[in-house]
Amino acid sequence: MRILQRKSEPDRLLDTVGDSLGALSGGVSRSKLLKAGLIAGGVAALTAGSAVISEIRRRTKGDGS
């Protein structure tokens, strides 16, 4: 009897996105998708961090005026 190895949610998501993009662009490797995801996540994190810093500056500037 063969034991089924289920894929994790991120693995299934990458497979689905890869299949969809592969159909459109003629094939995208999993490593490229992973790199693109990491870059997009990093940009999102930097943007969120910048927004938090701006909000903190506004609050502290508003308290002192």
DSSP file (Angstrom, degrees, kcal/mol; ACC not computed):
  #  RESIDUE AA STRUCTURE BP1 BP2  ACC     N-H-->O    O-->H-N    N-H-->O    O-->H-N    TCO  KAPPA ALPHA  PHI   PSI    X-CA   Y-CA   Z-CA
    1    1 A M              0   0    0      0, 0.0     2,-0.5     0, 0.0     0, 0.0   0.000 360.0 360.0 360.0 133.8    0.0    0.0    0.0
    2    2 A R        -     0   0    0      1,-0.0     2,-0.5     0, 0.0     0, 0.0  -0.765 360.0-135.6 -94.5 130.1    1.4    3.4   -1.0
    3    3 A I        -     0   0    0     -2,-0.5     2,-0.3     1,-0.0    -1,-0.0  -0.714  22.1-127.5 -84.5 128.0    1.2    6.2    1.5
    4    4 A L        -     0   0    0     -2,-0.5     2,-0.8     1,-0.0    -1,-0.0  -0.575  13.4-148.6 -76.4 132.6    0.0    9.4    0.0
    5    5 A Q        -     0   0    0     -2,-0.3     2,-0.2     0, 0.0    -1,-0.0  -0.896  15.3-151.6-102.8 110.4    2.3   12.4    0.6
    6    6 A R        -     0   0    0     -2,-0.8     2,-0.2     1,-0.1     0, 0.0  -0.559  12.6-124.1 -82.0 143.8    0.1   15.5    0.7
    7    7 A K        -     0   0    0     -2,-0.2    -1,-0.1     1,-0.1     2,-0.0  -0.565  26.8-111.3 -84.2 150.7    1.6   18.8   -0.3
    8    8 A S     >  -     0   0    0     -2,-0.2     4,-2.4     1,-0.1     5,-0.2  -0.308  33.3-101.8 -74.5 166.2    1.6   21.7    2.1
    9    9 A E  H  > S+     0   0    0      1,-0.2     4,-2.4     2,-0.2     5,-0.2   0.911 122.2  49.2 -58.2 -46.6   -0.6   24.7    1.4
   10   10 A P  H  > S+     0   0    0      0, 0.0     4,-2.6     0, 0.0    -1,-0.2   0.887 110.8  51.5 -62.0 -36.4    2.3   26.9    0.1
   11   11 A D  H  > S+     0   0    0      2,-0.2     4,-2.2     1,-0.2    -2,-0.2   0.913 111.2  46.8 -64.7 -42.4    3.4   24.1   -2.2
   12   12 A R  H  X S+     0   0    0     -4,-2.4     4,-2.5     2,-0.2    -1,-0.2   0.898 112.1  51.2 -66.3 -39.1    0.0   23.7   -3.6
   13   13 A L  H  X S+     0   0    0     -4,-2.4     4,-2.9    -5,-0.2     5,-0.3   0.931 110.6  48.1 -62.9 -45.7   -0.3   27.4   -4.1
   14   14 A L  H  X S+     0   0    0     -4,-2.6     4,-2.7     1,-0.2    -1,-0.2   0.892 111.9  50.2 -62.4 -38.9    3.0   27.6   -5.9
   15   15 A D  H  X S+     0   0    0     -4,-2.2     4,-2.5     2,-0.2    -1,-0.2   0.921 112.6  46.7 -64.2 -43.2    2.0   24.7   -8.1
   16   16 A T  H  X S+     0   0    0     -4,-2.5     4,-2.4     2,-0.2    -2,-0.2   0.936 115.5  44.5 -65.3 -46.8   -1.3   26.3   -9.0
   17   17 A V  H  X S+     0   0    0     -4,-2.9     4,-3.0     1,-0.2     5,-0.3   0.910 113.7  51.6 -64.3 -41.5    0.3   29.7   -9.7
   18   18 A G  H  X S+     0   0    0     -4,-2.7     4,-2.6    -5,-0.3    10,-0.4   0.903 110.4  48.1 -61.7 -42.1    3.1   28.0  -11.7
   19   19 A D  H  X S+     0   0    0     -4,-2.5     4,-1.8     2,-0.2    -1,-0.2   0.917 113.9  47.1 -64.5 -42.7    0.6   26.1  -13.8
   20   20 A S  H  X S+     0   0    0     -4,-2.4     4,-1.2     2,-0.2    -2,-0.2   0.939 117.2  41.4 -65.5 -46.9   -1.4   29.2  -14.5
   21   21 A L  H  X S+     0   0    0     -4,-3.0     4,-3.3     1,-0.2     6,-0.4   0.865 111.1  58.1 -69.1 -34.9    1.6   31.4  -15.3
   22   22 A G  H  X S+     0   0    0     -4,-2.6     4,-1.6    -5,-0.3     5,-0.2   0.877 103.9  51.7 -62.1 -37.6    3.1   28.5  -17.3
   23   23 A A  H  < S+     0   0    0     -4,-1.8    -1,-0.2     1,-0.2    -2,-0.2   0.843 117.1  40.0 -67.4 -32.2    0.1   28.4  -19.5
   24   24 A L  H  < S+     0   0    0     -4,-1.2    -2,-0.2    -5,-0.1    -1,-0.2   0.884 127.4  28.1 -83.1 -40.7    0.3   32.1  -20.2
   25   25 A S  H  < S-     0   0    0     -4,-3.3    -3,-0.2    -5,-0.1    -2,-0.2   0.417 108.6-103.8-108.3   1.6    4.1   32.6  -20.5
   26   26 A G  S  < S-     0   0    0     -4,-1.6    -4,-0.2    -5,-0.3    -3,-0.2   0.598  87.8 -21.1  88.2   9.7    5.3   29.2  -21.8
   27   27 A G        -     0   0    0     -6,-0.4     2,-0.4    -5,-0.2    -5,-0.1   0.247  53.6-162.7 123.0 118.5    6.7   28.0  -18.5
   28   28 A V        -     0   0    0    -10,-0.4    -6,-0.1     4,-0.0    -7,-0.1  -0.995  26.3-125.8-125.3 129.7    7.9   29.6  -15.3
   29   29 A S     >  -     0   0    0     -2,-0.4     4,-1.8     1,-0.1     5,-0.1  -0.349  17.5-120.1 -75.5 157.1   10.1   27.6  -12.9
   30   30 A R  H  > S+     0   0    0      1,-0.2     4,-2.4     2,-0.2     5,-0.2   0.856 112.6  56.6 -63.0 -36.5    9.2   27.1   -9.3
   31   31 A S  H  > S+     0   0    0      1,-0.2     4,-2.5     2,-0.2    -1,-0.2   0.881 105.6  50.6 -66.4 -36.6   12.5   28.8   -8.2
   32   32 A K  H  > S+     0   0    0      2,-0.2     4,-2.6     1,-0.2    -1,-0.2   0.897 110.5  49.7 -66.9 -38.8   11.6   32.0  -10.2
   33   33 A L  H  X S+     0   0    0     -4,-1.8     4,-2.4     2,-0.2    -2,-0.2   0.909 111.1  49.5 -63.8 -40.8    8.2   32.1   -8.6
   34   34 A L  H  X S+     0   0    0     -4,-2.4     4,-2.4     2,-0.2    -2,-0.2   0.921 111.9  47.7 -64.6 -44.2    9.7   31.7   -5.1
   35   35 A K  H  X S+     0   0    0     -4,-2.5     4,-2.5     2,-0.2    -2,-0.2   0.921 112.1  49.7 -62.3 -44.1   12.2   34.5   -5.8
   36   36 A A  H  X S+     0   0    0     -4,-2.6     4,-2.6     1,-0.2    -1,-0.2   0.898 111.3  49.9 -62.4 -39.9    9.4   36.8   -7.1
   37   37 A G  H  X S+     0   0    0     -4,-2.4     4,-2.5     2,-0.2    -1,-0.2   0.895 110.4  49.3 -65.0 -40.9    7.3   36.0   -4.1
   38   38 A L  H  X S+     0   0    0     -4,-2.4     4,-2.4     2,-0.2    -2,-0.2   0.904 112.5  47.9 -65.2 -40.9   10.2   36.8   -1.7
   39   39 A I  H  X S+     0   0    0     -4,-2.5     4,-2.5     2,-0.2    -2,-0.2   0.940 113.0  47.9 -64.8 -46.2   10.9   40.1   -3.5
   40   40 A A  H  X S+     0   0    0     -4,-2.6     4,-2.3     1,-0.2    -2,-0.2   0.900 112.5  49.7 -62.1 -40.4    7.2   41.0   -3.4
   41   41 A G  H  X S+     0   0    0     -4,-2.5     4,-2.4     2,-0.2    -1,-0.2   0.891 110.3  50.3 -64.8 -39.4    7.0   40.1    0.3
   42   42 A G  H  X S+     0   0    0     -4,-2.4     4,-2.4     2,-0.2    -2,-0.2   0.905 110.7  48.8 -64.7 -41.8   10.1   42.2    1.0
   43   43 A V  H  X S+     0   0    0     -4,-2.5     4,-2.4     2,-0.2    -2,-0.2   0.915 111.7  49.8 -64.1 -42.6    8.7   45.2   -0.8
   44   44 A A  H  X S+     0   0    0     -4,-2.3     4,-2.5     1,-0.2    -2,-0.2   0.903 111.1  49.3 -62.4 -41.2    5.4   44.8    1.1
   45   45 A A  H  X S+     0   0    0     -4,-2.4     4,-2.6     2,-0.2    -2,-0.2   0.910 111.4  48.5 -65.4 -42.3    7.3   44.6    4.4
   46   46 A L  H  X S+     0   0    0     -4,-2.4     4,-2.3     2,-0.2    -2,-0.2   0.896 112.1  49.5 -64.1 -39.7    9.4   47.7    3.6
   47   47 A T  H  X S+     0   0    0     -4,-2.4     4,-2.1     2,-0.2    -2,-0.2   0.925 112.4  46.9 -65.1 -44.5    6.3   49.6    2.6
   48   48 A A  H  X S+     0   0    0     -4,-2.5     4,-2.1     1,-0.2    -2,-0.2   0.909 112.2  50.5 -64.1 -41.8    4.4   48.6    5.8
   49   49 A G  H  X S+     0   0    0     -4,-2.6     4,-2.4     1,-0.2    -1,-0.2   0.897 109.5  50.9 -62.4 -40.6    7.4   49.5    7.9
   50   50 A S  H  X S+     0   0    0     -4,-2.3     4,-2.5     1,-0.2    -1,-0.2   0.898 109.0  51.1 -63.5 -40.8    7.7   52.9    6.3
   51   51 A A  H  X S+     0   0    0     -4,-2.1     4,-2.3     2,-0.2    -2,-0.2   0.896 110.2  49.7 -63.9 -39.9    4.0   53.6    6.9
   52   52 A V  H  X S+     0   0    0     -4,-2.1     4,-2.5     2,-0.2    -2,-0.2   0.925 110.9  49.0 -65.0 -44.4    4.4   52.7   10.6
   53   53 A I  H  X S+     0   0    0     -4,-2.4     4,-2.4     1,-0.2    -2,-0.2   0.916 111.4  49.9 -62.0 -42.9    7.4   54.9   11.0
   54   54 A S  H  X S+     0   0    0     -4,-2.5     4,-2.4     1,-0.2    -1,-0.2   0.908 110.8  49.7 -61.8 -41.9    5.6   57.8    9.3
   55   55 A E  H  X S+     0   0    0     -4,-2.3     4,-2.3     2,-0.2    -2,-0.2   0.904 110.3  50.0 -64.5 -41.2    2.6   57.3   11.6
   56   56 A I  H  X S+     0   0    0     -4,-2.5     4,-2.5     2,-0.2     5,-0.2   0.913 111.0  49.6 -63.4 -42.5    4.8   57.3   14.7
   57   57 A R  H  X S+     0   0    0     -4,-2.4     4,-2.4     1,-0.2     5,-0.2   0.910 110.4  50.4 -62.8 -41.8    6.5   60.5   13.6
   58   58 A R  H  X S+     0   0    0     -4,-2.4     4,-2.3     2,-0.2    -2,-0.2   0.913 111.9  48.1 -62.1 -41.8    3.1   62.1   13.0
   59   59 A R  H  X S+     0   0    0     -4,-2.3     4,-1.8     2,-0.2    -2,-0.2   0.922 114.3  44.3 -66.3 -43.9    1.9   61.1   16.4
   60   60 A T  H  X S+     0   0    0     -4,-2.5     4,-1.2     1,-0.2    -1,-0.2   0.864 114.8  49.3 -71.6 -33.5    5.0   62.3   18.2
   61   61 A K  H  X S+     0   0    0     -4,-2.4     4,-0.8    -5,-0.2    -1,-0.2   0.880 110.6  51.2 -69.5 -38.3    5.0   65.6   16.2
   62   62 A G  H  < S+     0   0    0     -4,-2.3     3,-0.3    -5,-0.2    -2,-0.2   0.839 107.5  52.9 -67.8 -34.1    1.4   66.2   17.0
   63   63 A D  H  < S+     0   0    0     -4,-1.8    -1,-0.2     1,-0.2    -2,-0.2   0.829 108.5  50.0 -70.5 -32.6    1.9   65.7   20.7
   64   64 A G  H  <        0   0    0     -4,-1.2    -1,-0.2     1,-0.2    -2,-0.2   0.654 360.0 360.0 -82.5 -15.8    4.6   68.2   20.9
   65   65 A S     <        0   0    0     -4,-0.8    -1,-0.2    -3,-0.3    -2,-0.1   0.468 360.0 360.0 -83.7 360.0    2.8   71.0   19.1
